[in-house]
Amino acid sequence: MLVFPRELRFGDCDPSGIAYFPSYLNMLNGVVEDFWREMGFAWPKLIGEMGIGTPTAHISCDFSRPSFYGDTLTFKVAVRRVGAKSLHLDHGVFGLDGLRWKATQVIVATSIGGHKSVAWPGDIRLALESHVTAEPLEPEPKEPAVQAARA
């Protein structure tokens, strides 16, 4: 699992000072770009040199609690599955008080020239597969302390 901190900036918020959800998706796109860099395939290399695009084919988001201007958010990215031409990611976004929102995303490998899906090249596949995890994004909740009843 990879972890990327991000600060919620003024331009990411609506007039009430909470995160504007389209800005969240823009932040997530930046995290995905950082993810590829961590995999050893920064977008200039992946797109410019290798001719491989990584568009999102599916994304689903669930928002749990608001984030506010100035909050530091921790984005966690988990590789769940690597298909022949697809990549399945889970994202968890956390503040100091726990989960703020989560997303599932499917990315597809495409050729830049023809914009058709293509199989992941072997070196990319190996890098992605080395990060597949079933580790949960959130730690399991701790059991509440049991207090003995007094008679």
Phi, psi and omega per residue, in radians:
M1 nan 2.397 3.126
L2 -1.882 2.579 -3.057
V3 -2.233 2.314 -3.115
F4 -2.349 2.079 3.076
P5 -1.431 2.568 3.082
R6 -2.530 2.453 3.038
E7 -1.657 2.391 3.082
L8 -1.399 1.992 -3.046
R9 -1.644 2.904 -3.127
F10 -0.924 -0.793 -3.112
G11 -1.216 -0.170 3.112
D12 -1.558 -0.050 -2.998
C13 -1.968 2.734 3.045
D14 -1.513 3.114 -3.082
P15 -1.037 -0.359 3.130
S16 -1.489 -0.047 3.084
G17 1.588 0.098 3.079
I18 -1.776 2.791 -3.106
A19 -1.022 2.333 3.076
Y20 -1.564 2.115 -2.941
F21 -1.009 -0.598 3.054
P22 -1.086 -0.534 3.082
S23 -1.170 -0.614 3.059
Y24 -0.989 -0.770 -3.117
L25 -1.181 -0.609 3.060
N26 -1.143 -0.723 3.081
M27 -1.088 -0.737 3.130
L28 -1.073 -0.689 3.097
N29 -1.077 -0.682 3.068
G30 -1.126 -0.658 3.087
V31 -1.139 -0.717 3.105
V32 -1.117 -0.668 3.073
E33 -1.081 -0.742 3.076
D34 -1.133 -0.645 3.082
F35 -0.988 -0.837 -3.140
W36 -1.097 -0.668 3.081
R37 -1.068 -0.758 3.119
E38 -1.124 -0.511 3.100
M39 -1.289 -0.207 -3.108
G40 1.688 0.185 -3.092
F41 -2.309 1.168 3.098
A42 -0.977 2.613 -3.052
W43 -0.959 -0.667 3.095
P44 -1.008 -0.663 3.101
K45 -1.269 -0.883 -3.071
L46 -1.055 -0.858 -3.077
I47 -1.451 -0.923 -3.024
G48 -1.245 -0.774 -3.081
E49 -1.611 -0.724 -3.047
M50 -1.615 -0.286 3.117
G51 1.240 0.531 -3.117
I52 -2.015 2.194 3.040
G53 -1.683 2.793 -3.134
T54 -2.342 1.079 -3.129
P55 -1.245 2.702 3.061
T56 -1.445 2.171 3.097
A57 -1.633 -0.472 -3.135
H58 -2.672 2.456 2.998
I59 -2.567 2.447 3.119
S60 -2.378 2.312 -3.079
C61 -2.198 2.531 3.011
D62 -2.261 2.174 -3.098
F63 -1.799 2.243 -3.042
S64 -1.768 -0.757 -3.127
R65 -2.679 2.746 -3.067
P66 -1.304 2.730 2.982
S67 -2.028 2.637 -3.028
F68 -2.142 2.675 3.098
Y69 -0.806 2.235 3.129
G70 1.655 -0.248 3.112
D71 -1.103 2.495 2.966
T72 -1.657 2.143 -3.121
L73 -1.891 2.504 3.078
T74 -1.916 2.033 3.103
F75 -1.657 2.149 3.061
K76 -1.900 2.343 -3.125
V77 -2.117 2.185 3.106
A78 -2.100 2.219 3.033
V79 -1.412 2.085 -3.107
R80 -1.718 -0.653 -3.104
R81 -2.760 2.489 3.042
V82 -2.022 1.979 3.085
G83 -1.570 -3.131 3.132
A84 -1.042 -0.670 -3.102
K85 -2.274 0.103 -3.046
S86 -2.264 2.856 3.105
L87 -2.396 2.217 -3.117
H88 -1.894 2.080 -3.106
L89 -2.062 2.551 2.923
D90 -1.973 2.439 3.127
H91 -2.152 2.413 2.986
G92 -2.218 2.341 -3.133
V93 -2.074 2.129 -2.992
F94 -2.138 2.538 2.946
G95 -1.969 -3.031 3.141
L96 -1.074 -0.448 -3.109
D97 -1.649 0.177 3.103
G98 1.934 -2.746 -3.055
L99 -1.108 2.265 3.049
R100 -1.763 -0.756 3.073
W101 -2.828 2.830 3.115
K102 -2.436 2.783 -3.127
A103 -2.583 2.643 2.929
T104 -2.014 2.472 -3.045
Q105 -2.455 2.434 3.011
V106 -2.055 2.139 3.113
I107 -1.899 2.494 -3.134
V108 -2.076 2.413 3.035
A109 -1.354 2.271 3.123
T110 -2.335 2.746 3.017
S111 -1.457 2.338 3.131
I112 -1.132 -0.669 -3.100
G113 -1.174 -0.833 -3.053
G114 -1.842 -0.136 -3.129
H115 0.936 0.688 3.054
K116 -1.984 2.662 3.109
S117 -1.170 2.534 3.138
V118 -2.394 2.788 3.074
A119 -1.246 2.570 3.052
W120 -1.098 2.286 3.007
P121 -1.039 2.680 -3.049
G122 -0.953 -0.739 -3.114
D123 -1.170 -0.641 3.097
I124 -1.214 -0.791 3.131
R125 -0.990 -0.805 3.139
L126 -1.059 -0.768 3.126
A127 -1.078 -0.779 -3.134
L128 -1.167 -0.809 -3.102
E129 -1.094 -0.515 3.129
S130 -1.214 -0.198 -3.138
H131 -1.922 0.069 3.111
V132 -1.100 2.320 -3.113
T133 -2.538 2.635 3.000
A134 -1.831 0.040 -3.130
E135 -1.000 2.289 3.127
P136 -1.181 2.609 3.098
L137 -1.180 -0.611 -3.128
E138 -1.877 2.495 3.024
P139 -1.145 2.608 3.091
E140 -1.108 2.441 3.122
P141 -1.121 2.486 3.105
K142 -1.364 2.530 3.112
E143 -1.205 2.431 3.129
P144 -1.137 2.563 3.098
A145 -1.094 2.384 3.117
V146 -1.668 2.194 3.132
Q147 -1.792 2.363 3.132
A148 -1.242 2.395 3.104
A149 -1.355 2.422 3.111
R150 -1.696 2.410 -3.113
A151 -1.441 nan nan
